[in-house]
Amino acid sequence: MARATLLEQKHRAIAGDVDWDEYFDNKVTSQTIGHHRWWVDKVAASKDEEEGAAAVAKGLKNNPCCVVSTRFANEVKIQRKKGKMLGSYLLMSKLMSYAITRLDIAAYNPNDQNVSTQHEMESKEEMQARKDGRWLWIFQCFCLYSKKCGGVMVQLIPQSSNPKFDGFSDMMKAERNLANLLGLPIVAVHFKETDSEEKLKEKCAKAMPEVAILMKILANYPCAQLKYVEAKTDPSTSTLVS
């Protein structure tokens, strides 16, 4: 069976039906940020937020972008702590990033795309302190650019029986506040540590119509009318804004 075209995938995603066939491909779309260290480093080195947003714009070639707000998790941390919930954070953030790219929009996921290495003569403690600051600074620059290009913040809110892993982390609270200060719309998506991968995919797909509405991808749906809608998927009657 032939793979769906990007336009077909976009129509499906707008209707809340994400095509997951290419999820494991290295190059899922031209909008994927990936580990493009050369320009993400330029964002980190920017002197102020305007310069940082300009670096994001140049790296993304002025394409629209959304940011993903999530609890921190990476492969190393998951292996060290063997935490099921940490695995859910990372998987959910990757699935959401992929779902957003099906709308032909770039997605910045700090769990997977904030690349950093240890500098020469730098201790692990010094590196961690620098990474924490870098994480927040790059995220802020992406948020500012996302606001300028009409993007949204998608917040992934975990539900866990362990209070330590339930709800917003302190960083997520700060990220939510940043979005509110910038006037960046927020799409909240709740998930559980017990959710299967298929269930996580379903929750990501359900959020896509709302993202499409808020980003005005649809011409005839006012932003605030409905939480989820079913969009037209027939290219001959498409409501997409060119």
C-alpha positions, 0 to 999 in steps of 0.5 A: 500500500502506498504511503499517504502524501503529506497533504493527505496526512495533514487532512487526516491530522486536522480531523483527529486521525494521525497517520502513524506509519512513518513514526519510526522513520528518521525523516518523518517530515521537512518540518522535523527539528531533530538534532540540528545542533548547529542552529540550536546552539545559535539559539542558546548563544543568543544575547536576548530573546529577540536574537534567539527568536530570530535564530529559531526563525532562521533554523526553521526557515520561517515555518510555523512552530509549536512547543511541547511542555513536558516533565523532563525525561531522557533515555539515560535518566530512564535507564538509571532510575528504571521509572515507568512514568519517566518512560511515559513522559519521553514516549508521550512527548515524542508521539506529540511532536510527531503528531504536530508535524503531521499538520506540517508544523514544526514541533520543539520537544525539549526532551528530545531536541535540546542537545548538550554536551559536556565542555572540556574541564567542566564538572558534571555539576557545572554541566548540569547547571549550564544545561538547566539554564540552556533548557529554559533559555532555548525553550523561551526563545522557541516560545517567543518565535511560536507566538510570533508565527501563530503557534501554540504550547501543548502541555502534557500533564501526567496523572500518576498514583505517585504524587511525585509524578502527578500533575505539573512539575515546577518547570511546567508551571513556569512554562505555563506562566511564560505562555500566559505572559506571551499570550501563547495559547495552551492546549492541555493533554492529560495522560496516565502512566498506565496508558498503552502506546496506542492510548497515548497515540489516540490522545495525541491525535485528539488534540490535533483539531484544537491545535489546528483551530488555534493556529487558524489552519482552518478558515471557517472554525472560530478559535474558541467555539469548540474543543474538538471538531471534525474537519473536512478531509476531502481535498476538493472541499478543503477548508485549509488556508493556503 
